[in-house]
Amino acid sequence: MSVLSPALSQTLRIRFGDRFSISQALREQHGRGESHHTPAIPDAVVFAESTEDVAEIVRLCAAEDVPVIAFGAGTSLEGHLTAVRGGVSIDLSRMSQIVRVSAEDLDCTVEAGVSREQLNTHLRDMGLFFPIDPGANASIGGMASTRASGTNAVRYGTMRENVLSLTVVLPSGQVIRTGGRARKSSAGYDLTRLFVGSEGTLGIITEVTLRLYGIPETISAALCSFESVEQAVNAAIAVVQLGIPVARMELMDRGLIAAVNAYSNLSLKIEDTLAFEFHGFPAGVQEQVEMVKAIVEENGGKDFEWANAPEERNRLWKARHNAFYAVVSQRPHAKGWSSDVCVPVSQLSSCILKTRDLLRGCSVPAAILGHVGDGNYHVVFAVDPGNQAELNEVAAINKKMVQHAISVGGTSTGEHGVGTGKIGYLRGEHGDAVDLMAVIKHAIDPTGIMNPGKVLPG
Amino acid sequence: MSVLSPALSQTLRIRFGDRFSISQALREQHGRGESHHTPAIPDAVVFAESTEDVAEIVRLCAAEDVPVIAFGAGTSLEGHLTAVRGGVSIDLSRMSQIVRVSAEDLDCTVEAGVSREQLNTHLRDMGLFFPIDPGANASIGGMASTRASGTNAVRYGTMRENVLSLTVVLPSGQVIRTGGRARKSSAGYDLTRLFVGSEGTLGIITEVTLRLYGIPETISAALCSFESVEQAVNAAIAVVQLGIPVARMELMDRGLIAAVNAYSNLSLKIEDTLAFEFHGFPAGVQEQVEMVKAIVEENGGKDFEWANAPEERNRLWKARHNAFYAVVSQRPHAKGWSSDVCVPVSQLSSCILKTRDLLRGCSVPAAILGHVGDGNYHVVFAVDPGNQAELNEVAAINKKMVQHAISVGGTSTGEHGVGTGKIGYLRGEHGDAVDLMAVIKHAIDPTGIMNPGKVLPG
């Protein structure tokens, strides 16, 4: 039964016309992300076209204690979009204006529905790029909400480091800006960072001001294969510890390479592989490459295979980005379950080896991949969401992997967010600090209408 | 009159022995920072030696609604330490243990009272360093509390980017840890960033886990003089816009150079000057130096004067660090008033020129210096705190400078914090977002005992 009263439905319909919908197909599409989580369908979808639209929807819903869930590109992996208490899905995908770009200040302001690829296409001719790259063509608002990162984070940081300020609609419908355009500020509480990663549970992000970077003068990419995951990870750790500023350093285990070859029609060597990218000026890049080559060699790595032409590089990274889909496509009608932990780099090798042990005998296809420069890695499973035994099996593996990561000082999620999927681990990771999170949540959203059932347990 | 009841005083005295003091001299020393702000003396000082000590002091004070103010090294510039409602100053300087250092993970955990120089002395033999460098030999806890940065921020970021997690005593006396040791995490609200920059108004930071860096293989430093501030700033902006990863890029105007020569017994050319430092591997550093030289030349800069021997470099940066004291010492019995704004780099040149116009005819010594790579600059005035006309004159200049910075998208404080000194600008900068800050403050510290009268207006 809908939690929207007939009166509220009517008000929204009058105000938003055919941008308000209760179509079953549309609601189903808005109650799920890209992963295995059981969908939970909102009672209605409204397409917002401005911050004012969002503020008005929130105000109307708040008056009746109706939940609101922000929807961007729908690429969530941890159940962020499920309407577990019903309510209204606010679709921000039409808020796709790039409001301004400053090449001088290396920053821009975009509406929350702008996608990562749209932004980078727009920036390319200006010689600029936005490096945060979670793989999926996510919306910038969604990336801010989940504190996303991805392949370039080892060099450029995550959304935490690259969002300068936000426009946010609060649960009351009030609109605030969380900061200005200065590169740094000590003026008051860091509201920007409070909303980055809050997954729509404190407010809805409608505009984002981002740091940008010049496209590097020199970009080199290379693949290097190893006889074991351990060798590959040890090479990666040595690169980090020496402080070599690689731009990307990605682990793909041999299972993943096989899946990627099949999915993306490539013929990469089926071995445990590190993919590197180097950004900078010519001499500096050359120096980095030589140092990394020496480290790779010391750790048993084979020759670099270069992918320096832009189209080769794009092909390589596109294949890497499609890793999730490559694993899932190994099995008809499967859904992906992508777990995500991040540990101190000194623990990375032993954690990944423990994870491989856990995967031995796993009854569903699974592969390990990781942004190993940050200590962040994922296991992607291809699961049948209708098969409870299988889900239980993967859940048990996931649990062991996450608990081990937390036990060595790591986190239950490096970049996918908590959503519903990691909610059970929050207290184990943060202890009593979870109570403080709940105090903040209650102070900002006392009636609990903002994306209920996400992030905070209980 | 003391806000401490005789019973509370007695309880603290019994519990802490001679670590509890009501000596006038000690209280006076704890009611002020290093700048011109009128001191406000706490009713007592307690020297904490552990997180548990801090928790116990806070619990005892909370029971009687007595304010608590954390004190580290006493180097605050914006009145953070003034006991405007009386209460207890909790001195953390004896919490000076370096708890652990991991060379493998490039991180460490220190007690809040550890000083920046103490930490770097400890790290040097391990080939590591902590780059955040506000000039003063501040405590790490104080640096976290004010979101400090300084000369290296253009390359390494600020405390915002370099604190991995915190141990915090909440107003209830409860102790939390805000995160683990993973380089990145999407697991819940970013409590670390909420406490970084909260100036002791939400809780007291007792331990800090920090990112560390390897001491660069190659370090080069150079000075370059210009005929005008405008030329120097334009050169700095060009370096930023080209993405050259300089480690330091500091502006010192000719007035400052004269003061620094006198104070530090140097003979630098009395011209508007940029000081550079380059960090990295040999070829990359050489490449950076050549690019920066070309930019400097295009902008009318003169030859680089190198300071490559470690002792020369240390002398240069020590002189830069003493800039505040150098300006103040130009006038007997003066106090320093150091204002601090940060603007988008495209606005930096016009902001600094406007500031120079404001300083024309100013009746007290004043100099401009800045971390210009971040768009951050300071004016240091040497004022007589007993001369109200003079204070009014400087306040008027400061107000115009800050309001202009805010009007171009900048901030009222890049790194010194709000304290009492910038409190009047917070609403002008953040608008209604200040109300949200107040909601958070009230939720976490409902009785307002944590460093009252700081950060939030009214």
Interface residues (C-beta under 8 A of the other chain):
Chain A: S102 A103 E104 D105 L106 D107 T146 R147 A148 S149 A153 G157 T158 R160 E161 L170 Q174 V175 I176 R177 T178 G179 G180 R181 A182 R183 K184 S185 S186 A187 G188 Y189 D190 L191 R193 L194 V196 G197 S198 L202 Y213 G214 P216 I237 V240 Q241 L242 G243 I244 P245 G280 F281 P282 A283 G284 Q286 E287 Q288 M291 D340 C342 V343 P344 V345 S346 D374 G375 N376 I406 G409 G410 T411 S412 T413 G414 E415 H416 G417 V418 K422 Y425 L426 E429 H430 G431 D432 A433 V434 L436 M437 V439 I440 K441 H442 A443 I444 V455 L456
Chain B: S102 A103 E104 D105 L106 D107 T146 R147 A148 S149 A153 G157 T158 R160 E161 L170 Q174 V175 I176 R177 T178 G179 G180 R181 A182 R183 K184 S185 S186 A187 G188 Y189 D190 L191 R193 L194 V196 G197 S198 L202 Y213 G214 P216 I237 V240 Q241 L242 G243 I244 P245 G280 F281 P282 A283 G284 Q286 E287 Q288 M291 D340 C342 V343 P344 V345 S346 D374 G375 N376 I406 G409 G410 T411 S412 T413 G414 E415 H416 G417 V418 K422 Y425 L426 E429 H430 G431 D432 A433 V434 L436 M437 V439 I440 K441 H442 A443 I444 V455 L456
